[in-house]
Amino acid sequence: MFNPDQIATWCSGRWVSAPPSCIEGVSHDTRTLRAENLYVAIRGDRFDGHAFVEDAFARGAAGCVVDAAYAAETAAGPLLVVDDPRIALGRMASGYRAQHGARLVGVTGSAGKTTVVAMLAGIVSQVFPTATTLGNWNNDIGLPLSLLNMDSADEIGIFEVASNHPGEIASLCRILKPDVGLLTNIGLAHMEFFDDIEAVAREKAALLEALPSDGSAVIVGDAPFASRLREVAPCAVTTVACAGDADYMTTLPDSDGSVEIREKSSGESLEVRLLIPGRHSALNATMAAAAGRLLNVPWEAVESGLKSFVPCPMRWETVDLRGVTVINDAYNANPLSMRAALQAFATLSASGRKWLVLGDMRELGESALAAHASLGEEIARADWPELITIGEQGAGIGRAAQGVESTSIRVRICDESSDAAAILKDEARSGDAVLLKASRAVQLESIIDLLLA
């Protein structure tokens, strides 16, 4: 519950009529708004939240945050007028965070953020009341909403921090003020707005730079940029790794997906079977385990939390279609996550052929052409049997694969998902395995529905 006058103070706004008696939560979407929520009318590129103010009141909103340009002569309820509702939302979250006693964790990286957040929340919630990111709310709208959703009784908050523009992570961290920071990896992603991988590294490192001197950072100790990340962190740095010396070590997943995670300081270890195969999955679990220990979670609860972890939808989601195993990893893709998925798919046991069905990797800017071509060449040299590509940029993967000599890969380049589904329906047989991977906008998971039809 929020105090209306305090809300106004936090966001430098003013109630133009009598404020509501109480505010039970904050929302920016009338479709999910609950009674007594404060509705924030955000102006966007494709929508204007002010058009839904009256709808919000009809759905029981306690009040609405609007800008001075909102032209309603009369409103069905209290209005809180601010300069910019989007900025006001961040200020509300910042004010709430300042008075909340919870320890907060920020998680960033080019891939694996959502998985690590979910793993860590599963670990920490075994012991402490825990808040976490809602859905994929990780930007300047989603993060404040997730923060404002924290219950006053929560002792730990675990939040994803994303970026597609330089300076965005630093801005979000001014709201979040994390006590613990986790950086999963650094790779090519959202390159439309970053000059090179060095710029991406600087952006991700902003999370660690925002930590207090008595805070904690967790990084992959044997990854590129690790030494630089150690230097920028103003606090203790905990390392995880699959090889070499680190505070937390993991083995590579065996054929069953099982890994052993060992804590160097205590010598304690655990064995857990991960539902997502691959080196990246083992490192994600180890990073979550390390952060859990930094948050004073007993080793037994770390083990229990990891064993109960279930992947989020469209992240290595396994579907059996008449004996054909379809791996739906189509939530998103960039060069780093694409290669991780291929490495994991290579370890998957299948009695038949393995099919790669790959689409565009979006938001790569000027590096898009080279990134898709490089991936295609690697796939052909690895001698995968079947490659189907979808989309204009995905076609670059296929053409590059076709240009590699001395490979037996068969490549089909498709315009639409329906074309790929038709090929699979005609040619895939029981015992085969199919990997679906592309950026979210491609909606590659539609192939499953087409095959079911």
N, C-alpha and C positions, 0 to 999 in steps of 0.2 A: 504494500500500500504506500502511495506517495502523497506527500503534503502538497496541495495545489500552489500555495504561496512559495514553497521551496522550489518547486518545479519552475515557476516564473523567474525566481532569482537565478537559478542555475543557467537558464537560457536567455537571460536579459530581456524577458518579455513582459507583457502587461495584459491582465484580464480586462476585456472591454465591458464585461458585465460581471455579475456576481460569480465568483469561481465555483466549481463543483465542490460538494462536501468532501469527496474523496476520489482518488484515482487508483484503480486496481492494477493497471498495467499500461503499456504503451504499444501502439500498433501503427503501421503505415499502410495497411491493406484492409479495406472494408470487408473483404471476403472472409477473412479470418478474425476480424475484430470481435472482441467479447464485450459484454455489458460492463460499463464503468471503466473501459479502456480510454486512454487519451489518444485521439487520432491525430497523426502528424501528416499534414497535406504537403507532400513533396512534389515540386515541379521537376519533371524529367524531360529527356529528349523526345520520348514517345508518348508521354502521358502527363497530366496535371492533376495531382491529388486533390486540388481545390474543387474539382468537378464532382467529388464524391463526399463533400462535407455534409450535405443534407442526408445522404445515404448513411453516413456514419452515425449521425444523430438518430436516424430511424432504427438503427441496429443497437442503440443503447449506449452510444459513446458518452463518456462523462464530460468531454469537452474536445475541442479541435484546435490544433496549432496551425495558424495561417499567417501569411505575410500581409503587409499593409495594402497590397494591391488587390486583395480579395474583395470583391465588389458586392457582397451580399448586404442588402439594406437591413434585413433582419435574419437572425439565425435561430434555429430550433434549440440551441443550447449555448453554453459558455464558449467564447472564443479567446484563445491566448495568442496575441499578435506579436510576432517576432520579425526581425529583419529577413531571415532566411530559414524556413523550417528545417531544411537539411542540416544546416550548421547548428541550429538549435537542438536537433536530436543528439548530435555529438556532445554538445555542452551538457545536456541532461545526463547522458551516460557518464561523462567525466565527473559531474557533481555527485552522482550516485556512487561511483567508484571511490571517490575521495572519502566518503563517510562509511563505506563498507569495510569491514575488518577481514574479509576473505583474502587468502593468498591467491594471486592470479598467475596463470601460466599462459604464455603466448607461443603458438606453434606456427612456423613459416617454413618455406622451402619451395622448390620448383615442382616437387611431386611428393605424394605421401602424407600431406598435411592432415587431410580428413581422417585417414586411417590411424595415424598416430594420436590424434585427438580422441577418437573413439576408443582406441586401446587404452590410453591413459585414463580416460574417464571411467572405463570399466574397472581399472585397477584401483583408482583412488576412491571410487564410490563404495568399495568394499569396507572402507574405514570411516570416511568423512562425508557429510552432506556436500554434494558436488553439483555445480552448474557447468554447462558446456555450451558450445556453439549450437545454435538452432539451425538444422539443415545445413546449407552451404552459406550461411550468413557470415561473410568474412571481410566485407568491404566497409566503406564509410557509412553505409546504412545498416548493413547486417550486424556488424560488430557492436555498435551502440544498442541495437535492439536486443541482441543476445545478452549484453551486460545488464540492461534494464530488466531482463527477465530473471536475473538472479534473485533467489529468495533471500530474505534477510538472515535466515538461519544457515545458509550455505557457507562452508568454511574454505572450500577450494573452488576456483573457477578456471576452466580450461577452454581456451578460445583460439580459433584459427585466425591467422592474420595474413591476408593475401594482398597482392599488388599487381597492377598492370601499368602503373605510371611511376616514374622516379619520384621519391619523396612520400609515397603513399604509406609505406610501413612506418616511417618516422611519425607521420601525422596520426596514424591509428594508435601508435604506442603512447602518444601524448594523452590519449583518452584511456587506454588500457592500463598504463603504468605497470607492466608485468614485473613480478618478483622472480619468475623463472622463465627462461627462453629456450626453446628447442628449434634447431635449424636442421631440417631433414637432409637437404641436398641443394646443390646449385647447378642449374642447367638452363638450356635455351627454352624460354617460355615468355610469352607476351613481348616478343622482340620487336613489335611495331613501335614501341616507345623506349626501347633501350638500344644503345649503340652496339654493345657487344656483351660477352659473358662477364667481363670485368664490371660492367655497369649493373648487371644482375646481381653479382656478388656484393657490390656496395649496397644495393637496395636491401637484400636479405640481411646483411650484417647490421642494418639499422635496428633490428629487433634486439640484438645483443648489446648494442651501444646504449639502448634505452634502459638496460637493467641497472638496479642500484648496486652499490659496492658490496652489500651483504646479500646480493641475489645469487642465482645459479644459472649457468648456461650449459646446454647439452649439445654436442656436435659429433659428427662422424670424424674420428680422429685420423683416419688414413685417407680422407677424401681431399680432392683439390680445394685449395683456399683454407685448409684447416689452420695452418700457422697464422694466416692473417686474421682469422676469426678469433683465435686465442688473443691476439694483440689488441683487438678493438673491444673485447669484453672487459668491463671494469670490475669483474667479479670472478669467483672460482669457476673453472671450466671442467666439466665432466665429459669424458670421451667414450664413444662406443665404436666397435670395429669388428670385422670378420677376420682380420689378420693383423699381425703386429701386436704391439703393447697398447692396451687401453684399459680404462676403469671398468668397462663392461664388455665382455667378449661373447661372440656368438659363433656357433658353427653354421655352415651352410645347411639348408634343409636337405634331409635325406629323401629317399624315394617316397616316403610316407608323408613328407612335409614336416617332420619333427626336427627341432633344433634344441641345442643346449645353450643356455645363457648363464654366464658365470660372472659373479661379482668379485672383482679383484681384492678389495679391502677385507672382505670376510671369508672369501673362499667358497661361499655358498653358491649353489647352482640349481637350476631347474630345467626340466625338459618339457616342452610343449609342442603339440602338433598344430601347425598353422594352416588355416584353410586357404590362404593365398601363398602359393609357392614362390621360390626365388630369393636371391640374395637381398633384394630390396625389402622384402617382407620380413626377413630375419632381422635386418637393421632397424626397421620400424618397431618391431616388438622389443628389441633391446633398448632402443631410445625410450620407449614408454616405460620399460622396467626401471631404467636409470632414473627417470624423472619421478617415478613413483617412490623410489627409495629416498630421493632428495626431499620429498614431501612427507617423509616419516611413515611410509606404508610398510608394514612387516613383509618379509620375504614370502611368507605363505600366502598373503593377500595378493601380492604381485603375481604369483603363480596362478591363483584362482581367477584373477581378473583376465589374464591372458588366455586361459583355457576356456573362458566363457565368451571370448570375443567372436562376433559374427560380422563379416564384412558388410559394408554399406551397399545398398542396391547399385547394380551395374559396375561393381568393382570385383572382378573375378567371380561373378555370379555364374554358377554352373547349371545348365539346363540340358536334360536328356530328351532328344527328339528322335524317337524311334531308333535308339541305339547310337545315334550321332551325338557326341558330347560337344555342346556349344558353350564356350567361355565368353560371357558377356562382360567385357571390360571397357565398355563404350561410354563411360561417364565423361572422360576427357582424355586428351593426348597431347604430348609435346615430345621432342626427340628423346629426352631422358626417360619419361614414363613409357614411351613406345619400346625402347630397347629393353627396359626392365621387364615389360610384358612378354617380349619375344624370348628373353632368357628363361623366364618362368615357364612359358609354354613349351620350350624345348625339353624341360624336365618332366612334362606330363606324360604319363604312360598311355599309349594308344596302340591298339592292334592294327589299325588301318592307317590311312593317310592323314597328314595334318594340313589343314587349310588355314592360310592367313587371309583374312578379309579386313583390309585396312583402308581408312579414309583420310580426309584432310587433317593436317595438324594446323589449326588456325592461329592467328595472332602472332605470326613469326616475322612479319615485316619483310625487309629486304633479304633476310636469310632464308625465307621460305623455300625458294627454288632449290638452293643448295642442300638444305636440310632434308627435303623429300628425296632428292637424288641420292644423297649419301646413304640414306636408309635403304633405298631400293638396291643399291650396289651391295651393301652388307648382306641383305636378305638373299640375293642371288648367290653370293660367294659361300654363304652358309648352306646352300643347296636344299633349301626348303622345297618340298614337292609342288605345292600349289599356292599361288598368290592371286587374289582378286582385289582390285582396287576400285574405289568409288570416289567420285567427285573430281573436280578440275585439278586440285592440288594433289589429291591421292594418285591421279594418273601419272604424276611425276615419279612416284615410287615405282609404278609398273614399268614405265618407259626406261628408267635407269636399270631396273632388273633385267629387262630384255636386252640391254646393251652389254651385259657382262658375258664374255665368252666362256666356254667350257663349264656350263652349268646345265643341270637337267630341269630346272624350275619351269613350270608352266604358268604363264601370266595371262590373265584376262583383265582388261581395263573396261570398267562399266561407268555409265553416267549416273545411274540410279541404284538405290538399294534393291529395288524390285528385280533388276537385271541380275544382281549377285544372287538373290534368293532363288531365281529360276535356275541358275547354274548349280547351286547346291542341291536343289530339289531333284534335279536330273542326275547328278553325278555322285553326291556324297552317299556313302554306304555305312551300314552298321559297323561300328568299330572306329570310324573316322572321328577326328576332333577338329573343331573350328574355333579360331580366335577372332572376336570382333573388337576392333580398336580404332577409335577416331576421336576427334574433338566433339564436344557436346552438340554443337550446332548441326552436325551431320546426322544425328539421330540414328546411328547404325543399329541400335537395338531393334528397330522396326523390322529387321530381317527375321527375327525370331517369330514375330507375329505373322509375317508373310509365309514362313515355313509351316507354322501351325495351321494356317488357312489352307 
